[in-house]
Every structure is written in structure tokens, then in C-alpha cells.
Amino acid sequence: MKFISSLLLIAILSYVLGLFLPWWTIAIAAFVVCWLIPQKGFASFLSGFLAVFLLWGIMSYMISAANHDILAHRISELLLKKDNPTMLILVTGLIGGVVAGFAALSGSFAHKKLRRR
């Protein structure tokens, strides 16, 4: 239950913060949620990773589909050196997921460290 609630809270908080603040606020959202809902190490990393991976993957897919992948084709040629918008969407989700996963892991470890004192 902790896993699902933290996953949903991270996704919702990341989305709301992303509307008004820079992209890296996903790390703050994941850190705070895993600070407040402590889990074991891998579970906290996985909840942060999956929340933002799915959030950014779905959002980038929706944006790309809205303009018929025109921009995604061009950006994938620049970044990936091949015309593959699907890979670009996966890489986008992967980058956000890794950032949020490590932030969630840090929040969980910080909670455990400060609780011991």
C-alpha cells in the first residue's frame, strides 16, 4: 500500500510542480514523498522511477502524438542519430525516472539516517 500511494503521490506532485517550476522539481517531489512515506531502499527507488518514467513517457507520447511526431522525428535525429521517435520517448522517460528514483532513494535514506539519532 505504501508503494502504490507513494507512486501516485510522486506522479501527482511532479506533474503539479512541473506546471509552474523547472523540470528538476521532480527530484524534490520524489525526495519529499519518500521522506514522508519511508520504504526500503529498492522500493523507494522503484516508486520514484516508475512514477516519473510513466508520467514523462505518457506526457511525451501525448505531446508527440498531438503534432503527428513531427518534432520527435527531428529531435531523435539530432540526439539519437536515427529517426526513431519511440526511442526518444523512452529515453525521455528513462532520464526522468532515474533522476526521480535516486531522489526518492535519497529521501528514504535521509529519513532512516535522521530517525536513528
Secondary structure as UniProt FT lines:
FT   HELIX           2..20
FT   TURN            23..24
FT   HELIX           25..36
FT   HELIX           41..66
FT   TURN            67..69
FT   HELIX           70..80
FT   HELIX           85..116
//
